[in-house]
Amino acid sequence: IIGTGTSTVNGITSTGNIDAGSNTIQTTGSVEARTVDLGDWTITEDQTGASPILKIAYTTGGTTTNMFSLDTTGNLIIKGNITAFGTP
């Protein structure tokens, strides 16, 4: 799949170039997607409520756990502990 200008492929809209033959997306504009699947991790914009919520989740053994969420008013929820000035 090669597209220029504004292209939509499987729900992803790009205003730049898409070259799926080499498994890359190149854009000088923007790529819009509601879910980014990184394998065991996903980043999702949940639009089921009154305002969108950004969620980061981890899946292991078929179970998905939301690890982080951020809403449009700045409320941040983190499942685990927060460490400042630590080494990841």
GULOSE-275085 format. One record per residue (C-alpha): residue number from 1; residue in one letter; x, y negated, z. Coordinates in steps of 0.001 Angstrom, whole numbers, plus 500000, padded with zeros to 6 digits. Layout:
N
{NUM; 'A'; {X; Y; Z}} ...
//
This chain:
88
{1; 'I'; {500000; 500000; 500000}} {2; 'I'; {501447; 496681; 498991}} {3; 'G'; {499489; 493462; 499407}} {4; 'T'; {500199; 489763; 499133}} {5; 'G'; {498143; 486749; 500163}} {6; 'T'; {495348; 487769; 502546}} {7; 'S'; {495061; 491566; 502883}} {8; 'T'; {492958; 493798; 505122}} {9; 'V'; {494019; 497413; 505684}} {10; 'N'; {492296; 499653; 508263}} {11; 'G'; {490990; 496639; 510168}} {12; 'I'; {494332; 494794; 510189}} {13; 'T'; {494253; 491450; 508389}} {14; 'S'; {497503; 489890; 507213}} {15; 'T'; {497962; 486517; 505562}} {16; 'G'; {501465; 487510; 504459}} {17; 'N'; {502872; 490641; 502810}} {18; 'I'; {502062; 494259; 503721}} {19; 'D'; {504390; 497022; 502586}} {20; 'A'; {503172; 500263; 504183}} {21; 'G'; {505259; 502352; 501787}} {22; 'S'; {508330; 501566; 503862}} {23; 'N'; {506319; 501560; 507132}} {24; 'T'; {506869; 497854; 507743}} {25; 'I'; {504585; 494870; 507942}} {26; 'Q'; {506171; 491607; 506838}} {27; 'T'; {504303; 488371; 507319}} {28; 'T'; {504897; 484675; 507329}} {29; 'G'; {501328; 484135; 508544}} {30; 'S'; {499562; 486282; 511111}} {31; 'V'; {498527; 489877; 511676}} {32; 'E'; {495286; 490377; 513582}} {33; 'A'; {494458; 493634; 515351}} {34; 'R'; {492318; 494362; 518416}} {35; 'T'; {494451; 497349; 519475}} {36; 'V'; {498168; 497978; 519050}} {37; 'D'; {499056; 501655; 519552}} {38; 'L'; {502666; 502127; 520643}} {39; 'G'; {502405; 505882; 521287}} {40; 'D'; {501822; 506424; 525006}} {41; 'W'; {501180; 502680; 525516}} {42; 'T'; {498371; 500573; 524019}} {43; 'I'; {497708; 496840; 524038}} {44; 'T'; {494023; 496026; 523560}} {45; 'E'; {491867; 492926; 523398}} {46; 'D'; {488662; 494109; 525110}} {47; 'Q'; {485730; 492041; 523842}} {48; 'T'; {482909; 493953; 525567}} {49; 'G'; {482328; 491343; 528303}} {50; 'A'; {481514; 487637; 528326}} {51; 'S'; {485124; 486744; 527449}} {52; 'P'; {488028; 488779; 526016}} {53; 'I'; {490410; 490621; 528345}} {54; 'L'; {493921; 491655; 527354}} {55; 'K'; {494686; 495171; 528612}} {56; 'I'; {497873; 497210; 528621}} {57; 'A'; {497296; 500913; 529231}} {58; 'Y'; {499422; 504069; 529499}} {59; 'T'; {498242; 507525; 528402}} {60; 'T'; {499714; 510766; 529695}} {61; 'G'; {498212; 514249; 529644}} {62; 'G'; {495105; 512914; 527878}} {63; 'T'; {494356; 510448; 530696}} {64; 'T'; {494503; 506709; 529996}} {65; 'T'; {495163; 504313; 532880}} {66; 'N'; {494853; 500534; 532588}} {67; 'M'; {498091; 499191; 534075}} {68; 'F'; {497599; 495459; 533469}} {69; 'S'; {494772; 493103; 532518}} {70; 'L'; {494600; 489365; 531912}} {71; 'D'; {491391; 487413; 531304}} {72; 'T'; {490842; 484052; 529626}} {73; 'T'; {490726; 482186; 532951}} {74; 'G'; {494181; 483458; 533941}} {75; 'N'; {493139; 486216; 536343}} {76; 'L'; {495857; 488866; 536306}} {77; 'I'; {495370; 492388; 537647}} {78; 'I'; {498308; 494795; 537939}} {79; 'K'; {497870; 498413; 539041}} {80; 'G'; {501235; 498793; 540757}} {81; 'N'; {503667; 496666; 542733}} {82; 'I'; {505250; 493460; 541456}} {83; 'T'; {508995; 492986; 541836}} {84; 'A'; {510604; 489578; 541358}} {85; 'F'; {514255; 489320; 540384}} {86; 'G'; {514563; 493106; 539985}} {87; 'T'; {516018; 495182; 537185}} {88; 'P'; {513467; 497062; 535079}} 
//
